[in-house]
Amino acid sequence: MTRLLLISRSREYEARMQALLGRNLATMVGAFLPFGADVVLEQVADDDQPEIVLLGPFLSYEDAYRLSAGLHQRFPGICLVLVHENHADIEEWVSDMDVHAVLSPTADDAGVLELLGSVHAWLLEMGALTPDSTPIEPLGLLEPEAEIVEVEAASPTEVPEPIVTLALPEGTRAQIIAVVSPKGGLGKTTVATNLAVGLAKLAPMSVVLVDADMQFGDVATVLGLDPAHTLPDMVRDLAPRDLMVLKTFLTPHPSGFYVVCGSESPADGDDVTGEELSHLVRQLTGIFRYVIIDTSPGLGEHTLAALDEATDAVVLCSMAVPSVRGLRKELAVLSNIGIMPAGRHVVLNFADRMSGLSRRDVEATIGVPVDVTIPRSNAVVVSTNRGVPLLQDGSKDPAAKALAELVARFGRTANARRSLLNRRKVVA
């Protein structure tokens, strides 16, 4: 019998391969991968050397590289198959890692068996297998149970890198949070990224952040990410019809959430329609507990589409008169057209005592209370330039405390207060 080992972060893919390959396959869940390739390799006994190793899906380049090098060193002659979607950098991955084949995570069962059969034949030809080695066949011809190797985390203080979840638990309703502002430059992306970091601490691996600023979205830059796929990829071809494909296009963040990164060029972003964005959001609500949407400034097609799907809106303004008046108009328009989400959270950003306005002045102008005030802070600029959000860095800055207050509004205990808070009015 040919021995196969799958090292993956996707329980869904593991379950599928176990159902297909049965006892041909041993699997190792990815929760201990943050502790290094050596820890992974220690779980494979010397007398149970795999002959074919499947790496992926959802492994980072660094993980795949370290594992491929370590496996080749420990088990010379094994065959490595990289399970990864095809993208522009795949040739570099293959050449760097010395893998023998690439398998798409969306390949059907026949495609998987065909590739593994080819690999098996190649190993026989190279003399890496004995002539009586059993060819790889589907589960119906094999014994029914697969071995699963589970490894406990080495340290409770370490946070495992995320694994894409299959779906929300039954009866759980996703919260869709649209972060909006009447004008640009009001800190929308800063608020959205810190909200994602904060909520990921409450619900690890259950948060996704969508960069829906179609022309100049910079969520990836603010988070220090280099995505292989961006939002236009997720509304084209197979992704709108296949959740497995969609999941492979998500970009993981070390804090335990996922990102749909914005388009690399304004022209690509303009090709995405409001209906395509709405469909993507609806797909994500079947997978994640929190869907955060960083929108374009103003009330364009995509922002209105996001608000139409949202359960909550985080609306921003600063202590500048044009910004305050812009927010007043924006709230009035949303009220008139009837798409203001049930949960409304007004955030006053860049607050200071030198602007000539007070919080009370802002509330009197917009006609509703300010829920969270974020003070002006140099720490925000530094965190943006570093690509590390304040709430990820554990900052004690007053701005970080205000952002944590905003995150707390979306905790489980916040829901009971939401309808009462949204009925409050401010009389000038």
N, C-alpha and C positions, 0 to 999 in steps of 0.2 A: 504494500500500500504506500503510495506517495504521501509524504508528510508535508502539510502546508501549515503555515503560521500567518495569521492576520493580526497586524498591529494597527489599531484604528481608534479614532475618537467618536465614531458613529455607531451607536448601539443598533440603530435601524439597519445599517449595512451589515453589521456582524450577524444580526438575526437572519437577514436574507441569505448570507453566505452559509450559515450553519444549516438552514433549511435546504439549501441546494447541495452542499458538499458533505454533510454529515460528519462521520468520524475521520474523513480525510483532513479535517480542519481543526486546529487549535486556535483560540482567539485570546487576545490580551486587551482588556479595556484600557483606555488612555488616561485614567485619572492620575497615574503616577508618572506620566511623561515629564512633568515639570522638574522631576528629580534627576533627570538625565538618562542618556542612553545606557549607561552602565547598569542602572537599576533595572531597566527593562531586560537587558541581556542576562542578568543574574537569574531571571525567572525561567530561563530555558535550560533544561538539564543537558549535560554533555552527552548523555546516552540517548537523548531524544532530539537529535539535531534535525531541524527542518530542512527539507530539500528545496522548497519554494516558499518565499516570504512575500506576502502582500503588504505593502506599506501604504496606509491611508484607507478611506479618504479623511480629509480635514486635518492632515498633518501640516504643520508649518514647514517652510524650507529648512529651517535650522534643525527641527526634529528629524525630518526625513534624511537630511545629510548625515547627522550624527549616527542615526540608526544604521544607515546603509554602510557607512565606514566601519562601525563596530561589528556588524554582522559579517561583513567580508573578512575582517581580521580574525574573528573567533571561529567562523565556519567557512573556510575556503571551499569554493566549489558550489556554494548555494546559488540559487537563481532569485534575483530580486525583481518584483513587479510593482511598479508605482501606480497606485490607484488615485488618479487625479484627472480633473477635467482638462481638456486641451486649451491652452492659452499661449500667448505670444512667448512666454519665457520657458515653455516646457522643454525645448531642446537644451537650454542651459542647465535646467534641473537634471536632465538625463545624463548629460556629459559630466557634470560635477559629481553625480552620485554613483555612476557606474551601474545603473540599473539595466536590466535586459529587456524589459517590455513596459509599456504604459497601457493601463486598462482604465477606461472611462467608468466612473462610479454609476453612470446611468446605463451602461451596457446591459442588454437583456441576458437571461440565463444562458441562451444558446451562445451568445458572444463570449460570456465568461468561460464556458466549457471549451469553446473552440480555442481561445487563447491559452488556457491552461493545458489543453491537449498538445498544442504546439510547443509549449515550454517543456512539457514532459518528454516529447519526442527529441527535442534539442538536448536535454540532459542525458538521455540514453545515448545519443550520438557522440556526446562529449565524454562518455564513460563515467559520468557522475552518478548514474543509477545502475543497479544490477539489472541484467536482462529480464529477470522475472518480476520486476517492479510492476505493481498493478496500475493500469492507466486510471486517470482521473475520470470518474463517472458521477452522474447525479445521484441524489440521496436514495432514490428508489432502488438502486442496485447495491446500496451500502448498508452497514449497520446504522441504526437510527440516531445514536446519540453522539454529540460532539463534546470535546473537552473544552471547558472554559477556565482560563487562568485568571483569577482575580488577585489583585495586589493592594494591600492597604497602604494609605499614604504614610510616608516616613515621618512626617512632621505635621501636627495639627495646625501649625501657624502658616503653613504654605497653602496658597489658594490654587487648586488645580486649574489648568487651562480649560476653557469651556468645551462642552460636547453639545452639539445641536440636539435639541429635544425633538421628539416625534410630534407631539401635539400638546395642547393644554389639557390638564386634568378635566375629566367630565364635570360639567356644572360650573366651571370657572369662566368668567367673562373677561376678555381682554380690555384694558384701558388704552385708548388711543389719544395721545397727548400731542396736540398741534401747538408749536411755539411760533407766535406770529408777532409782527410789529408793523406799524404804518410806514416806517422808513427804514433804510439800511443804517448800519453803524450803531445800533442800539444794544448790541451784545446778545443777539438771538442765538448765535452758534455757541457762545460761551455758556449760556443758560442751558441749551439743549444737551451739550456734551456732559456738563456736570450733573444734569438730571439723570442721564444714562448711567454715569458712574455711581451715583447715589442709589438709584433704584436697583442696580445690579448687586449692591451689597444686601438689599432686602430680598431680592429674588434672583440669585445667581443663575446665569444661562437662560433667563426668561425675559430678557430685554433686548430690543432691537432699535437702533437709531437710524432713521431714514433721512438722508440729505436731499431734500426736495427743493433746494434753491437751484433751479435748473441751469442757470447760466454761470453763476459764480459761487457755487457751493464749495465751502472749504472745510467741511467736517474732517475729511481725511488729513488735511494739513494740521488742523488744531489738535488732532489725536495722534499725530506722528505715524500715520498708516500709509502703506504703499499698496493699494488694492490691486488685485489681478482683474477684478470685475467692478463695474460701476452700474449705476441705476439703469442706463439704457440697455445694458445686457440683460437685465432682469424683467424687462417688459417686451422682449423680442424672442422669437423662435420658440424653443421648448419651455423656457422658464415659466411663462404664464399658465402653462397647462400641466406642469410636472413639479411638485414640491421638492422632489429629490434633486432636480436640477437647480431649482431656486436656492436650496440650502448650500449647494456647493459654491454658489456665487457670493455668499455672504462673507464679509471680512471680520474675523474675530478680533476683539480687543483684549489685552491682558487682564483688564479689570473684570472680565466675566460677562461681557455683552457682545452683541453683533452689530455690524454697521452695513447699511446700504450706502456706499459712497457715491458722491455726486459725479456727474459727467466730467470728463477731462477737458471738454471744449464746449463753449456756449452753443455751437451749432448742433452738437449731439444732444444737448439738453433740450433744445427747442423742438427736437423731433418727438419728444415724449409728450403725450397728450394727458389732459386731466383725467380722462377715463382710464388710461393705462396706469396712472398713479393710484387711482382709487382701487383698481383691481389688485395691484400689488399690496396695498395696505390691507385689503380684505384677506388676501392669502396669508400675510404675516400674522393676522389676528388669530388664525387657527393654530399657530405655532408658539407664539410668545405672549407672556402675561402683560407686558407693557410694550407698546409701539409708540415711539417718540418721533415726531416729524418736525424737522427744522425746515421751515418754509421760506419762500422768497418774500422780500419786503412787499407791503401793499396787499391788494386783494385781487391778484391776477387769477387766471384759470386754475393753476395748480394749487395755490393757497386755498381757494374756495373749495376745490375738490378735497383737500386734506381736512378742512374744517367740516365739510359735509359728512365725513366718515368719523370725525373725532368725538370722543366722549368728554374730553376736557380741552380747554384752550388756555395756554399761558400767553397773556398779552403784555407786551413790553412798551415802556416809554421812558424817557429820561427827564431831567429837570430843565429842559429847554422848552420854550414856549411853542415852537413849531411842532416838536414831538408830542407835547401834551395835547395840542389842538388836533393833531393828526390822529391820535388815539381816540379822542372824542368822536371824530367823524367815522373812524373805523368801527367803533362799537355801535354807533347809530345805524350804519349801513347793515351790519350783521344782524342787528335787531329787526330792522325793516324787512330784510329778505328771509328772516326766520331760520338762519343756520348757525346761530350762536350755540355752541355745545352746552349741555346741562351743567358741566363743571367749568367755572370761569375763575381764573387766577390772575390778578393784575399785579405785575412786577414793576416797581420803580427802580430803574438801574442808574448807575453813576450818580447816586445821591451825595450831595455835599451841602455845606452851608454857605458857599460862595456864589451860588447861582442866582440868588435873588428870589427864589421860589421856595416854598415849604411843601411838605407832604400834604398839608391841609389845602394849600392852593391847588395842587394837582388834583386832589379828590373833588374839590369844588368845581373844577373845570370839566373833568370827565364824567362826573355825576355818579360814580361808584367808588367803593373803598379800594384803597391800595392794600393788597394782601401781604406782600413781601417787599421790603426795601433793601436793595443791595448797595452798599456804600462804594464810592469811587475808591479804587485800590490799585497801587502799582503791582501788587502780587498777581492780579488777573493778567496784566500784560506779560509779566514774566512767565506765568504758566502757559499762556498761549504760545509764546516764542519757544518754549521748551517742548511743546507738544504733550504736556502732562496737566490735565485738569486739576483745579484746586482740590476737589474732593478725592481725587486719586492720590494726591501727594500728602494727604493728612494735614493740610495747612490749618493753622489756628487763626488765620486772618479773619477780620470781621466779615469780609465778602464771602469767605468759605462758610461761615456760620449762617449767613443769610441764605446761601444756596442750599445748605442742609435743611433749613426751615422750609424751603420750597419743596424739597424731596419729601419731607415729613407729611406734606399735605396729600400725598398720594399713597400713604400707608393704609393699612387695613382699617385703622380707627378713624381715618379722615372721611370715609364715605358717609358716615352718619351725619356729619356736620355740613356736607356740601350744599344741600338744597337750601338750608337756612342762610349760609354765607352768601349765596347768590341772590337772595332776596333783599339784602341790605341795600339801602340807598343813602346817598349823601346829599344833604340839602345845603345849597350855597347860602 
